[in-house]
Amino acid sequence: MNTLDLSPFYRSTVGFDRLFNLLDDLSPQETNAFPPYNIERTGEDTYRISMAVAGFSKDDLVIETKENAIIVKGAKSQSESEQARDFLHRGIAERSFERRFKLADYVEVRGADLENGLLHIELARELPESKRPRKISIGSEGSVEHKKIESEVKN
């Protein structure tokens, strides 16, 4: 249930459809807080997602990227020896989970590591060369650069 009406913006803007779709998608997230996680900035264009996944091994975890999103799934495999255990108190959650994170444009997963019950996912924003700022030299009409560009356009 969205409480924010974006229709006036759709009528008066051009080319912002993707932004408004993202805002529409930001509906309240599920109340499931498992597993707990941190998102931190580790540099100007680098980030880290850390998730507390105690009891899960590398084989129990799957990390996928799809359409500007990262999906982390955990499913604990139950061996016969684990099924036979008789718990007096079970406080370590080993239930299956799926956690999704939206990624901004040009943010890519660089790697993942499981250490001391924490899953660390390293992310970096890599702008393509065409999107990076560049310096444009200023020349006169008689300059070599201007003539070179002019000749390329004619050909």
HUZI-V93841 format. One record per pair of residues at least 6 apart in sequence whose C-alpha atoms are under 7 Angstrom apart, sorted by the first residue. I is the first residue (numbers start at 1). GAP is how many residues later the second one is. Records with the same first field share a line. If there is no record, write none. Layout:
# HUZI-V93841
I->GAP ; GAP
This chain:
# HUZI-V93841
2->25
35->16 ; 17 ; 18
36->15 ; 16
37->12 ; 13 ; 14 ; 15
38->11 ; 12 ; 13
39->9 ; 10 ; 11
40->7 ; 8 ; 9
41->6 ; 7
42->6
45->79 ; 80
46->77 ; 78 ; 79
47->75 ; 76 ; 77
48->72 ; 73 ; 74 ; 75
49->71 ; 72 ; 73
50->68 ; 69 ; 70 ; 71
51->67 ; 68 ; 69
52->65 ; 66 ; 67
53->64 ; 65 ; 66
54->63
55->39 ; 62
56->20
58->56
60->14 ; 15 ; 16 ; 17
61->12 ; 13 ; 14
62->10 ; 11 ; 12
63->8 ; 9 ; 10
64->6 ; 7 ; 8
65->6
68->34 ; 35 ; 36 ; 37
69->31 ; 32 ; 33 ; 34
70->30 ; 31 ; 32
71->27 ; 28 ; 29 ; 30
72->26 ; 27 ; 28
73->24 ; 25 ; 26
74->22 ; 23 ; 24
75->20 ; 21 ; 22
76->18 ; 19 ; 20
106->19 ; 20 ; 21
107->16 ; 17 ; 18 ; 19
108->15 ; 16 ; 17
109->13 ; 14 ; 15
110->12 ; 13 ; 14
111->10 ; 11
112->8 ; 9 ; 10
113->6 ; 7 ; 8
114->6
139->7
